[in-house]
Amino acid sequence: MGKVLSFVGATIGSYAGWALGATVGFYTAFMVSMVGTGIGIYFGRQLARNYFE
């Protein structure tokens, strides 16, 4: 379940980062999307650890 929630978190974080960064420009959207991906993976794994293990 941890991998599934990591993937879901990465997808949501990446989209949120892209939406925030796209207001500035393409490169900024890409960079903020990568940060959002990492944050989403972190919180997805924490969610899996706290509720499904």
Secondary structure per residue as TSV (DSSP state, phi and psi in degrees):
chain	resnum	aa	ss	phi	psi
A	1	M	-	360.0	-26.6
A	2	G	H	-63.6	-39.1
A	3	K	H	-69.1	-37.4
A	4	V	H	-64.6	-46.8
A	5	L	H	-69.6	-29.3
A	6	S	H	-64.4	-42.2
A	7	F	H	-65.5	-44.3
A	8	V	H	-63.5	-44.0
A	9	G	H	-62.9	-39.8
A	10	A	H	-64.7	-40.2
A	11	T	H	-65.5	-46.8
A	12	I	H	-66.5	-43.9
A	13	G	H	-64.2	-39.4
A	14	S	H	-65.3	-43.7
A	15	Y	H	-64.5	-43.6
A	16	A	H	-63.0	-42.5
A	17	G	H	-63.8	-40.9
A	18	W	H	-64.6	-43.3
A	19	A	H	-63.1	-38.7
A	20	L	H	-71.0	-43.7
A	21	G	H	-75.2	-23.3
A	22	A	T	-67.4	-18.7
A	23	T	T	-69.4	-21.8
A	24	V	T	-95.4	-49.7
A	25	G	-	173.3	175.5
A	26	F	H	-65.7	-47.9
A	27	Y	H	-65.3	-40.3
A	28	T	H	-63.5	-40.4
A	29	A	H	-60.8	-41.8
A	30	F	H	-64.0	-46.3
A	31	M	H	-66.4	-43.6
A	32	V	H	-68.5	-31.4
A	33	S	H	-64.5	-39.3
A	34	M	H	-65.8	-40.3
A	35	V	H	-64.6	-42.7
A	36	G	H	-62.7	-35.3
A	37	T	H	-62.5	-46.7
A	38	G	H	-62.8	-42.3
A	39	I	H	-65.9	-40.2
A	40	G	H	-64.7	-39.9
A	41	I	H	-63.5	-44.1
A	42	Y	H	-58.7	-51.8
A	43	F	H	-70.9	-30.4
A	44	G	H	-64.2	-42.3
A	45	R	H	-68.6	-37.4
A	46	Q	H	-64.2	-41.3
A	47	L	H	-62.0	-44.2
A	48	A	H	-65.0	-41.5
A	49	R	H	-65.5	-40.4
A	50	N	H	-78.6	-31.1
A	51	Y	H	-112.4	-17.3
A	52	F	H	-122.4	8.4
A	53	E	-	-123.7	360.0
